[in-house]
């Protein structure tokens, strides 16, 4: 437990450093154009970062499950500490030299380096590429979520900054400079706020992902089976079969119009989400919708392939008589009576998975005398603690009208609640948002000078164009769950804005130093984390 809490503390230290290291990204232009004082800009950035950090979790899910294969290496607390230390040291080095490097890529490099060392140089531990059949931007792994965005997002920021600045020059060529500076001085407060908000949506989520990854690993290893009640919020099971079965059930509700407006589009979306996680019922439902020509692109070959996958997944499986699910805990005994005693003890200690096991046993009446009210109460108690299986099981009971009266609205409530637990817990969001806001309040004047003064001289209209362009690129990336670098985007947007004026307005020697920092971030932070893991193993 001490090691686990140390990981959370180190992750929050990284978040704090990320706050003051990357503050410059969102406020450099508004300070350099003298629209706001550094103190005013830092307060604005802190507030907008806080709001942005609470918005969405797509990037956090990528960090927690999309880069390292948890089946090949256990991302234990000590391994994650090494990953964070690699990222923290690189961040502090680049901050000291005033170089706007990427905290995002430092963290990704640290994660990959520590995982590689922990797996004894098994390169398969890193998820390199999992292309998506429909859209390239939905692909998973380092290639699609890191390398491609690392190249394309700064290019997009540069081009967008250049085009927007050129359009503004064209539209305002006859306007009086005094009016332009006054108008865009006000407009820049909005664009700086948008930039701070988007920085929070993307950057704060990375630490959320790390904390979620740590807690899921500790829960899966059985380290949190005996938590006292006041620490039960730390219990974070990895999304399992129940979550993906619940996604399929939400799809069925939309397909059949059960307690919700009928929508084939929504049904297909939920079925595809569940099918991505190899849910056999989702494969069958999707195949049936394709054959009935109720999907966007009906394809008989895809329908046949999906049906074959469903059949293969069902081989050797024995469904529960009531259709209920439980999660097996590490260390649980196999024999029924021994398992019952083991789970009962954990249920009485407040372990949600123990409560689900006991509830299902009482409802089935197989290894315990049937007691439906007591079984339901155990399930409800586990559901209140956030158990995925308890939520799914309650949904099944209400959907089928077993033990409780059929209620499609109540069933959909529980299925949706379970399906949406693939995300990040609320307390993790709140803590990370507050810590990043506190770090942001410290500011990062060294990097502000590089971005706002040394690279190119900016006026309010230039700052507005750069911030608007960068915020737009980050908005798209965050929506797609891509952990892009705020640093790269705002820096490239400033270059594009400067180039729209004239190419020699940019100080290319400063740009060269920044680009080298960008290139070296992932390998250096990865090597540092790799070295820390090796050092730790040699001491152990």
ABEGO torsion letter per residue (X at the ends): XAAAAAAAAAAAAAAAAAAAAAAAAAAAAAAAAGABBAAAAAAAAAAAAAAAAABEAAAAAAAAAAABBAAABBBBAAAAAAAAAAAAAAAAAAAAAGBBBBAAAAAAAAAAAAAAAAAGGBAAABBABBBBAABAAABBEAAAAAAAAAAAAAAAAAAAAAAAAAAAAAAAAABBAAAAAAAAAAAAAAAAAAAAAAAAAAAAAAAAAAAAAAAAAAAAAGAAAABBAAAAAABBBBBBAAAAAAAAAAAAAAAAGBGBBBBAAAAAAAAAAAAAAGBAAAAAAAAAAAAAGABABBBAAAAAAAAAAAAAAABGBBBBAAGBBBBBBBGBBABAAAAAAAAAAAAAAGBAAAAAAAAAAAAAGAABBBBAAAAAAAAAAAAAAGBAAAAAAAAAAAAAGBGBBBBAAAAAAAAAAAAAAABBBAAAAAAAAAAAAAAAAAEBAAAAAAAAAAABBBBAAAAAAAAAAAAAAAAAAAAAGBBBBAAAAAAAAAAAAAAAABAAABBAAAAAAAAAAAAAAAAAAAAAAAAAAAAAAAAX
